[in-house]
């Protein structure tokens, strides 16, 4: 698909390995799950967590929340948040059983191919 989807796949794969080290996680399987949310308010990309339930033995909602905590942890009080840590995403947020990714707008525009009219 594109750089953003590849980044989602790689980071999610690493996070799933932390949640369930005995499982086998493939970026190609994660890539097949990624979709665009029906509403732009819900982000640019969404990862439904239903298919992870069986291996992780958790609800899809709980998995989405755990992945959010691993991929976009809240900074501690004595730690200054590094805004570049999430790049190319401005936010990663669980919405029910979905993990939604919001792109940094300036990076999204740079990745668009130029179209000739």
C-alpha positions in Angstrom: 0.0 0.0 0.0 2.3 2.8 1.2 4.9 3.9 3.8 2.2 4.6 6.4 0.6 1.2 6.2 4.0 -0.5 6.3 4.9 1.5 9.4 1.6 0.4 11.1 2.3 -3.2 10.2 5.9 -3.2 11.6 5.0 -1.4 14.8 1.9 -3.5 15.4 3.9 -6.7 14.8 6.5 -5.7 17.4 3.7 -4.7 19.9 1.9 -8.0 19.4 5.2 -9.8 20.0 5.4 -8.0 23.4 1.8 -9.0 24.2 2.1 -12.6 23.1 5.8 -13.7 22.5 4.8 -17.3 21.7 2.6 -16.2 18.8 3.7 -15.8 15.3 2.8 -12.4 13.9 3.3 -11.6 10.2 3.2 -8.1 8.8 1.5 -9.4 5.7 -1.5 -10.6 7.8 -1.7 -7.3 9.6 -1.5 -5.4 6.3 -4.6 -7.3 5.0 -6.6 -6.1 8.0 -5.9 -2.4 7.7 -8.8 -0.3 6.5 -9.9 3.3 6.3 -12.3 4.4 8.9 -15.8 5.5 7.7 -15.4 8.9 9.3 -12.2 11.1 9.1 -12.8 12.0 12.8 -11.8 8.4 13.6 -8.3 8.7 11.9 -6.7 7.9 8.6 -6.2 4.2 9.1 -7.9 1.6 11.4 -6.7 -1.8 12.5 -9.6 -4.0 13.6 -8.4 -6.3 16.5 -11.0 -9.1 16.2 -8.6 -11.6 14.6 -6.1 -11.2 17.5 -8.6 -12.3 20.1 -8.2 -16.1 19.8 -4.4 -16.0 20.2 -4.3 -13.4 22.9 -7.4 -14.6 24.7 -8.7 -11.1 25.3 -11.5 -9.1 23.9 -10.8 -7.0 20.7 -11.5 -3.8 22.7 -8.9 -4.8 25.3 -6.4 -5.7 22.7 -6.9 -2.3 21.0 -6.3 -0.5 24.3 -3.2 -2.6 25.1 -1.8 -1.9 21.6 -2.5 1.8 22.1 -0.6 1.7 25.4 2.4 0.0 23.7 2.4 2.1 20.6 1.5 5.5 22.1 2.4 5.4 25.8 1.5 8.3 28.1 4.7 10.1 29.1 5.5 10.0 32.8 5.4 13.2 34.9 9.2 13.5 34.9 9.5 12.7 31.2 9.0 15.2 28.4 7.1 13.7 25.5 9.1 13.3 22.3 6.7 14.4 19.6 8.8 12.6 17.0 8.4 9.2 18.7 5.0 8.7 17.0 6.0 9.8 13.5 4.5 9.6 11.0 1.4 9.6 13.2 0.2 12.5 15.3 -2.0 10.2 17.4 -2.7 6.5 17.9 -6.1 5.9 19.6 -8.2 2.9 20.5 -11.9 3.2 19.4 -13.7 0.2 20.7 -12.2 -2.9 19.0 -10.3 -0.8 16.5 -6.9 0.9 16.8 -6.9 4.1 14.8 -3.9 6.0 13.4 -3.9 9.7 12.7 -1.3 11.0 10.3 0.8 14.1 10.7 -0.8 16.2 8.0 2.4 17.7 6.6 3.9 14.2 6.2 0.8 12.8 4.6 0.9 15.6 2.0 4.6 14.9 1.3 3.8 11.2 0.6 1.1 12.0 -2.0 2.2 11.5 -5.6 2.1 14.5 -7.8 -0.8 14.3 -10.3 -0.8 16.0 -13.6 -4.0 17.6 -14.8 
